[in-house]
């Protein structure tokens, strides 16, 4: 099993885009017992990946409770870098 942060990054090489909640839902079956699989920690991982040039923000929307959802995607160079260092 990969470290959680690696799994988060790798997820973005398999989907067009995702928000924090979608990442948590996608990884819940394998990483559900990890304390860091929560909205704040996953968002911090996504923001760090963005700051490091691996991901970029793709869009924003408000959910049903008017909470902001930020969607991220891996651009080609970011996906190539993720796939180079994190193997399946």
The first five atom37 places (N, CA, C, CB, O) and aatype in JSON, in Angstrom:
{
  "aatype": [20, 20, 20, 20, 20, 20, 20, 20, 20, 20, 20, 20, 20, 20, 20, 20, 20, 20, 20, 20, 20, 20, 20, 20, 20, 20, 20, 20, 20, 20, 20, 20, 20, 20, 20, 20, 20, 20, 20, 20, 20, 20, 20, 20, 20, 20, 20, 20, 20, 20, 20, 20, 20, 20, 20, 20, 20, 20, 20, 20, 20, 20, 20, 20, 20, 20, 20, 20, 20, 20, 20, 20, 20, 20, 20, 20, 20, 20, 20, 20, 20, 20, 20, 20, 20, 20, 20, 20],
  "atom_mask": [
    [1, 1, 1, 1, 1],
    [1, 1, 1, 1, 1],
    [1, 1, 1, 1, 1],
    [1, 1, 1, 1, 1],
    [1, 1, 1, 1, 1],
    [1, 1, 1, 1, 1],
    [1, 1, 1, 1, 1],
    [1, 1, 1, 1, 1],
    [1, 1, 1, 1, 1],
    [1, 1, 1, 1, 1],
    [1, 1, 1, 1, 1],
    [1, 1, 1, 1, 1],
    [1, 1, 1, 1, 1],
    [1, 1, 1, 1, 1],
    [1, 1, 1, 1, 1],
    [1, 1, 1, 1, 1],
    [1, 1, 1, 1, 1],
    [1, 1, 1, 1, 1],
    [1, 1, 1, 1, 1],
    [1, 1, 1, 1, 1],
    [1, 1, 1, 1, 1],
    [1, 1, 1, 1, 1],
    [1, 1, 1, 1, 1],
    [1, 1, 1, 1, 1],
    [1, 1, 1, 1, 1],
    [1, 1, 1, 1, 1],
    [1, 1, 1, 1, 1],
    [1, 1, 1, 1, 1],
    [1, 1, 1, 1, 1],
    [1, 1, 1, 1, 1],
    [1, 1, 1, 1, 1],
    [1, 1, 1, 1, 1],
    [1, 1, 1, 1, 1],
    [1, 1, 1, 1, 1],
    [1, 1, 1, 1, 1],
    [1, 1, 1, 1, 1],
    [1, 1, 1, 1, 1],
    [1, 1, 1, 1, 1],
    [1, 1, 1, 1, 1],
    [1, 1, 1, 1, 1],
    [1, 1, 1, 1, 1],
    [1, 1, 1, 1, 1],
    [1, 1, 1, 1, 1],
    [1, 1, 1, 1, 1],
    [1, 1, 1, 1, 1],
    [1, 1, 1, 1, 1],
    [1, 1, 1, 1, 1],
    [1, 1, 1, 1, 1],
    [1, 1, 1, 1, 1],
    [1, 1, 1, 1, 1],
    [1, 1, 1, 1, 1],
    [1, 1, 1, 1, 1],
    [1, 1, 1, 1, 1],
    [1, 1, 1, 1, 1],
    [1, 1, 1, 1, 1],
    [1, 1, 1, 1, 1],
    [1, 1, 1, 1, 1],
    [1, 1, 1, 1, 1],
    [1, 1, 1, 1, 1],
    [1, 1, 1, 1, 1],
    [1, 1, 1, 1, 1],
    [1, 1, 1, 1, 1],
    [1, 1, 1, 1, 1],
    [1, 1, 1, 1, 1],
    [1, 1, 1, 1, 1],
    [1, 1, 1, 1, 1],
    [1, 1, 1, 1, 1],
    [1, 1, 1, 1, 1],
    [1, 1, 1, 1, 1],
    [1, 1, 1, 1, 1],
    [1, 1, 1, 1, 1],
    [1, 1, 1, 1, 1],
    [1, 1, 1, 1, 1],
    [1, 1, 1, 1, 1],
    [1, 1, 1, 1, 1],
    [1, 1, 1, 1, 1],
    [1, 1, 1, 1, 1],
    [1, 1, 1, 1, 1],
    [1, 1, 1, 1, 1],
    [1, 1, 1, 1, 1],
    [1, 1, 1, 1, 1],
    [1, 1, 1, 1, 1],
    [1, 1, 1, 1, 1],
    [1, 1, 1, 1, 1],
    [1, 1, 1, 1, 1],
    [1, 1, 1, 1, 1],
    [1, 1, 1, 1, 1],
    [1, 1, 1, 1, 1]
  ],
  "atom_positions": [
    [[0.84, -1.18, 0.0], [0.0, 0.0, 0.0], [0.89, 1.25, 0.0], [-0.96, -0.01, 1.22], [1.85, 1.34, 0.76]],
    [[0.54, 2.2, -0.86], [1.28, 3.46, -0.96], [0.97, 4.35, 0.25], [0.94, 4.2, -2.29], [-0.08, 4.21, 0.88]],
    [[1.87, 5.27, 0.58], [1.53, 6.28, 1.57], [0.31, 7.08, 1.08], [2.74, 7.24, 1.85], [0.11, 7.21, -0.13]],
    [[-0.48, 7.6, 1.98], [-1.71, 8.3, 1.63], [-1.46, 9.46, 0.67], [-2.39, 8.81, 2.88], [-2.2, 9.62, -0.3]],
    [[-0.45, 10.27, 0.93], [-0.18, 11.41, 0.04], [0.14, 10.95, -1.38], [0.97, 12.26, 0.59], [-0.24, 11.61, -2.35]],
    [[0.83, 9.84, -1.51], [1.12, 9.29, -2.84], [-0.19, 8.85, -3.51], [2.11, 8.1, -2.74], [-0.39, 9.1, -4.7]],
    [[-1.06, 8.21, -2.75], [-2.33, 7.75, -3.31], [-3.19, 8.93, -3.75], [-3.1, 6.9, -2.27], [-3.87, 8.86, -4.78]],
    [[-3.15, 10.01, -3.0], [-3.89, 11.22, -3.38], [-3.37, 11.75, -4.7], [-3.77, 12.3, -2.28], [-4.16, 12.02, -5.61]],
    [[-2.06, 11.89, -4.83], [-1.49, 12.38, -6.08], [-1.8, 11.43, -7.24], [0.02, 12.55, -5.94], [-2.19, 11.88, -8.32]],
    [[-1.63, 10.16, -7.01], [-1.86, 9.16, -8.07], [-3.31, 9.19, -8.54], [-1.5, 7.75, -7.56], [-3.58, 8.95, -9.72]],
    [[-4.23, 9.48, -7.65], [-5.65, 9.57, -8.02], [-5.86, 10.58, -9.13], [-6.5, 9.95, -6.8], [-6.7, 10.36, -10.01]],
    [[-5.12, 11.67, -9.11], [-5.29, 12.72, -10.11], [-4.74, 12.35, -11.48], [-4.64, 13.98, -9.64], [-4.98, 13.06, -12.46]],
    [[-4.0, 11.27, -11.57], [-3.56, 10.8, -12.88], [-4.6, 9.88, -13.51], [-2.21, 10.06, -12.76], [-4.45, 9.46, -14.66]],
    [[-5.66, 9.58, -12.76], [-6.69, 8.65, -13.24], [-8.04, 9.31, -13.45], [-6.84, 7.52, -12.26], [-8.95, 8.69, -14.0]],
    [[-8.19, 10.56, -13.04], [-9.45, 11.29, -13.19], [-9.19, 12.64, -13.85], [-10.15, 11.48, -11.82], [-8.08, 13.16, -13.82]],
    [[-10.24, 13.18, -14.46], [-10.11, 14.49, -15.11], [-9.87, 15.59, -14.07], [-11.36, 14.81, -15.94], [-9.01, 16.45, -14.25]],
    [[-10.65, 15.55, -13.0], [-10.53, 16.51, -11.9], [-11.24, 15.94, -10.68], [-11.13, 17.91, -12.29], [-12.02, 14.99, -10.79]],
    [[-10.97, 16.52, -9.53], [-11.64, 16.06, -8.3], [-11.51, 17.14, -7.23], [-11.03, 14.71, -7.79], [-10.58, 17.94, -7.23]],
    [[-12.49, 17.13, -6.33], [-12.44, 18.0, -5.16], [-12.06, 17.15, -3.95], [-13.8, 18.73, -4.94], [-11.94, 15.93, -4.06]],
    [[-11.87, 17.78, -2.84], [-11.46, 17.1, -1.61], [-12.4, 15.95, -1.26], [-11.41, 18.09, -0.46], [-11.95, 14.85, -0.95]],
    [[-13.7, 16.22, -1.31], [-14.68, 15.2, -0.94], [-14.63, 14.0, -1.87], [-16.07, 15.8, -0.94], [-14.79, 12.86, -1.44]],
    [[-14.41, 14.25, -3.15], [-14.33, 13.15, -4.12], [-13.07, 12.31, -3.9], [-14.34, 13.69, -5.55], [-13.11, 11.09, -4.05]],
    [[-11.98, 12.95, -3.55], [-10.74, 12.21, -3.25], [-10.96, 11.32, -2.03], [-9.55, 13.2, -3.0], [-10.58, 10.15, -2.04]],
    [[-11.57, 11.86, -1.0], [-11.82, 11.08, 0.22], [-12.7, 9.88, -0.12], [-12.5, 11.95, 1.31], [-12.41, 8.76, 0.3]],
    [[-13.75, 10.1, -0.87], [-14.67, 9.01, -1.23], [-13.95, 7.94, -2.06], [-15.87, 9.56, -2.01], [-14.17, 6.75, -1.85]],
    [[-13.1, 8.36, -2.99], [-12.39, 7.41, -3.85], [-11.39, 6.57, -3.07], [-11.67, 8.15, -4.95], [-11.16, 5.41, -3.41]],
    [[-10.79, 7.13, -2.03], [-9.75, 6.43, -1.28], [-10.26, 5.76, 0.0], [-8.65, 7.38, -0.93], [-9.51, 5.05, 0.67]],
    [[-11.52, 5.99, 0.32], [-12.07, 5.52, 1.59], [-11.97, 4.0, 1.76], [-13.51, 5.94, 1.7], [-11.7, 3.53, 2.86]],
    [[-12.19, 3.25, 0.7], [-12.19, 1.78, 0.84], [-10.81, 1.26, 1.24], [-12.62, 1.12, -0.47], [-10.71, 0.28, 1.99]],
    [[-9.76, 1.89, 0.76], [-8.41, 1.4, 1.07], [-7.76, 2.14, 2.23], [-7.54, 1.52, -0.16], [-6.97, 1.56, 2.98]],
    [[-8.08, 3.43, 2.39], [-7.4, 4.26, 3.38], [-8.35, 4.78, 4.47], [-6.73, 5.43, 2.7], [-7.99, 5.69, 5.21]],
    [[-9.54, 4.21, 4.57], [-10.55, 4.69, 5.5], [-10.12, 4.72, 6.96], [-11.74, 3.85, 5.38], [-10.66, 5.51, 7.73]],
    [[-9.18, 3.9, 7.34], [-8.74, 3.87, 8.74], [-7.63, 4.89, 9.02], [-8.25, 2.48, 9.1], [-7.22, 5.03, 10.17]],
    [[-7.15, 5.6, 8.02], [-6.08, 6.58, 8.2], [-6.67, 7.86, 8.81], [-5.37, 6.89, 6.85], [-7.67, 8.38, 8.31]],
    [[-6.05, 8.36, 9.86], [-6.52, 9.58, 10.52], [-6.43, 10.79, 9.58], [-5.71, 9.85, 11.79], [-7.22, 11.72, 9.72]],
    [[-5.5, 10.79, 8.66], [-5.29, 11.93, 7.76], [-6.26, 11.94, 6.58], [-3.87, 11.92, 7.25], [-6.23, 12.86, 5.76]],
    [[-7.12, 10.94, 6.47], [-8.11, 10.94, 5.39], [-9.33, 11.73, 5.86], [-8.5, 9.48, 4.98], [-10.39, 11.17, 6.13]],
    [[-9.15, 13.03, 5.94], [-10.22, 13.96, 6.33], [-10.08, 15.21, 5.49], [-10.16, 14.3, 7.87], [-9.06, 15.43, 4.84]],
    [[-11.12, 16.02, 5.49], [-11.18, 17.18, 4.59], [-9.99, 18.12, 4.75], [-12.47, 17.95, 4.83], [-9.39, 18.53, 3.76]],
    [[-9.64, 18.46, 5.98], [-8.55, 19.42, 6.2], [-7.2, 18.9, 5.73], [-8.47, 19.78, 7.68], [-6.45, 19.62, 5.08]],
    [[-6.89, 17.66, 6.06], [-5.58, 17.1, 5.69], [-5.49, 16.83, 4.19], [-5.33, 15.81, 6.46], [-4.43, 17.04, 3.59]],
    [[-6.57, 16.37, 3.59], [-6.55, 16.14, 2.14], [-6.43, 17.48, 1.41], [-7.82, 15.37, 1.67], [-5.69, 17.58, 0.43]],
    [[-7.15, 18.5, 1.86], [-7.04, 19.82, 1.25], [-5.62, 20.36, 1.37], [-8.03, 20.8, 1.89], [-5.1, 20.96, 0.43]],
    [[-5.0, 20.15, 2.52], [-3.6, 20.59, 2.7], [-2.68, 19.87, 1.72], [-3.13, 20.33, 4.15], [-1.77, 20.48, 1.17]],
    [[-2.91, 18.58, 1.49], [-2.11, 17.82, 0.53], [-2.31, 18.35, -0.88], [-2.46, 16.32, 0.59], [-1.36, 18.45, -1.66]],
    [[-3.56, 18.68, -1.23], [-3.85, 19.21, -2.57], [-3.22, 20.58, -2.77], [-5.36, 19.28, -2.79], [-2.67, 20.86, -3.83]],
    [[-3.3, 21.42, -1.76], [-2.71, 22.76, -1.85], [-1.18, 22.69, -1.94], [-3.13, 23.61, -0.65], [-0.56, 23.48, -2.64]],
    [[-0.59, 21.74, -1.23], [0.85, 21.54, -1.31], [1.25, 21.07, -2.7], [1.32, 20.53, -0.25], [2.23, 21.55, -3.27]],
    [[0.48, 20.13, -3.25], [0.76, 19.64, -4.61], [0.62, 20.76, -5.62], [-0.18, 18.47, -4.97], [1.39, 20.83, -6.58]],
    [[-0.34, 21.64, -5.41], [-0.5, 22.79, -6.31], [0.7, 23.73, -6.19], [-1.81, 23.55, -6.0], [1.25, 24.18, -7.2]],
    [[1.11, 24.02, -4.96], [2.26, 24.91, -4.74], [3.53, 24.34, -5.35], [2.46, 25.16, -3.25], [4.42, 25.09, -5.75]],
    [[3.62, 23.0, -5.41], [4.79, 22.35, -5.98], [4.66, 22.11, -7.49], [5.03, 21.03, -5.28], [5.54, 21.49, -8.09]],
    [[3.58, 22.58, -8.09], [3.43, 22.5, -9.53], [2.92, 21.17, -10.07], [4.7, 22.79, -10.16], [2.98, 20.94, -11.28]],
    [[2.43, 20.29, -9.21], [1.93, 18.99, -9.67], [0.45, 19.03, -10.05], [2.16, 17.94, -8.61], [0.01, 18.31, -10.94]],
    [[-0.31, 19.87, -9.37], [-1.73, 20.02, -9.63], [-2.03, 21.49, -9.88], [-2.58, 19.48, -8.45], [-1.23, 22.37, -9.56]],
    [[-3.22, 21.74, -10.47], [-3.7, 23.1, -10.63], [-5.19, 23.14, -10.32], [-3.4, 23.63, -12.06], [-5.9, 22.15, -10.48]],
    [[-5.65, 24.29, -9.87], [-7.08, 24.45, -9.64], [-7.78, 24.48, -10.99], [-7.38, 25.75, -8.82], [-7.32, 25.13, -11.93]],
    [[-8.9, 23.75, -11.09], [-9.62, 23.73, -12.36], [-10.94, 24.5, -12.31], [-9.88, 22.31, -12.78], [-11.35, 25.08, -13.31]],
    [[-11.6, 24.49, -11.16], [-12.86, 25.25, -11.03], [-13.28, 25.29, -9.56], [-13.98, 24.63, -11.9], [-12.72, 24.61, -8.71]],
    [[-14.29, 26.11, -9.32], [-14.86, 26.27, -7.98], [-16.37, 26.14, -8.09], [-14.46, 27.65, -7.36], [-16.95, 26.42, -9.13]],
    [[-17.0, 25.7, -7.0], [-18.45, 25.7, -6.93], [-18.88, 25.66, -5.47], [-19.05, 24.51, -7.71], [-18.1, 25.3, -4.59]],
    [[-20.12, 26.04, -5.24], [-20.69, 25.94, -3.89], [-21.52, 24.67, -3.83], [-21.55, 27.2, -3.54], [-22.27, 24.37, -4.76]],
    [[-21.39, 23.92, -2.74], [-22.21, 22.72, -2.59], [-23.58, 23.1, -2.02], [-21.5, 21.68, -1.67], [-23.89, 24.28, -1.91]],
    [[-24.38, 22.12, -1.67], [-25.75, 22.36, -1.19], [-25.8, 23.16, 0.1], [-26.46, 21.05, -1.0], [-26.81, 23.8, 0.4]],
    [[-24.71, 23.11, 0.87], [-24.67, 23.86, 2.14], [-23.93, 25.19, 1.98], [-24.0, 23.01, 3.23], [-23.6, 25.84, 2.97]],
    [[-23.68, 25.59, 0.74], [-22.94, 26.82, 0.42], [-21.49, 26.79, 0.86], [-23.62, 28.0, 1.04], [-20.88, 27.83, 1.07]],
    [[-20.94, 25.6, 1.0], [-19.51, 25.45, 1.28], [-18.76, 25.43, -0.06], [-19.21, 24.14, 2.12], [-19.23, 24.83, -1.03]],
    [[-17.63, 26.08, -0.1], [-16.84, 26.15, -1.32], [-16.15, 24.82, -1.6], [-15.8, 27.27, -1.22], [-15.53, 24.23, -0.72]],
    [[-16.27, 24.36, -2.82], [-15.54, 23.17, -3.28], [-14.55, 23.62, -4.35], [-16.53, 22.06, -3.85], [-14.92, 24.25, -5.34]],
    [[-13.3, 23.29, -4.12], [-12.25, 23.62, -5.09], [-11.87, 22.33, -5.8], [-11.0, 24.28, -4.39], [-11.54, 21.33, -5.17]],
    [[-11.92, 22.37, -7.11], [-11.55, 21.21, -7.92], [-10.13, 21.39, -8.44], [-12.55, 21.0, -9.1], [-9.73, 22.49, -8.83]],
    [[-9.39, 20.3, -8.42], [-8.02, 20.29, -8.89], [-7.88, 19.28, -10.02], [-7.03, 19.96, -7.74], [-8.68, 18.35, -10.14]],
    [[-6.86, 19.48, -10.84], [-6.53, 18.51, -11.89], [-5.02, 18.48, -12.04], [-7.22, 18.88, -13.25], [-4.31, 19.42, -11.7]],
    [[-4.55, 17.36, -12.56], [-3.13, 17.23, -12.88], [-2.95, 17.59, -14.34], [-2.59, 15.77, -12.58], [-3.47, 16.9, -15.22]],
    [[-2.21, 18.65, -14.61], [-1.88, 18.98, -16.0], [-0.87, 17.96, -16.52], [-1.31, 20.44, -16.12], [-0.37, 17.15, -15.74]],
    [[-0.58, 17.98, -17.79], [0.26, 16.94, -18.4], [1.61, 16.82, -17.7], [0.47, 17.24, -19.87], [2.03, 15.71, -17.38]],
    [[2.29, 17.92, -17.47], [3.61, 17.87, -16.84], [3.51, 17.35, -15.41], [4.26, 19.27, -16.84], [4.36, 16.58, -14.96]],
    [[2.48, 17.77, -14.69], [2.28, 17.28, -13.33], [2.0, 15.79, -13.3], [1.15, 18.03, -12.66], [2.56, 15.06, -12.49]],
    [[1.11, 15.34, -14.2], [0.79, 13.9, -14.26], [2.03, 13.09, -14.65], [-0.36, 13.64, -15.28], [2.27, 12.02, -14.1]],
    [[2.81, 13.61, -15.6], [4.03, 12.91, -16.0], [5.0, 12.79, -14.83], [4.71, 13.63, -17.17], [5.63, 11.74, -14.64]],
    [[5.14, 13.85, -14.04], [6.04, 13.82, -12.89], [5.52, 12.84, -11.83], [6.18, 15.23, -12.28], [6.29, 12.06, -11.28]],
    [[4.23, 12.89, -11.55], [3.64, 11.96, -10.57], [3.88, 10.53, -11.01], [2.13, 12.22, -10.4], [4.32, 9.7, -10.22]],
    [[3.59, 10.23, -12.27], [3.76, 8.86, -12.78], [5.23, 8.43, -12.82], [3.15, 8.73, -14.18], [5.53, 7.24, -12.71]],
    [[6.13, 9.37, -12.99], [7.55, 9.05, -13.01], [8.03, 8.57, -11.64], [8.38, 10.26, -13.46], [8.83, 7.64, -11.54]],
    [[7.55, 9.21, -10.59], [8.04, 8.91, -9.25], [7.15, 7.98, -8.44], [8.22, 10.18, -8.5], [7.61, 7.36, -7.48]],
    [[5.88, 7.88, -8.8], [4.96, 7.03, -8.06], [4.41, 5.98, -9.03], [3.81, 7.86, -7.4], [3.56, 6.28, -9.86]],
    [[4.89, 4.78, -8.9], [4.47, 3.69, -9.79], [3.22, 3.02, -9.26], [5.6, 2.65, -9.94], [2.95, 3.05, -8.06]],
    [[2.44, 2.43, -10.16], [1.25, 1.68, -9.75], [1.62, 0.4, -9.06], [0.36, 1.37, -10.94], [0.74, -0.36, -8.64]]
  ]
}
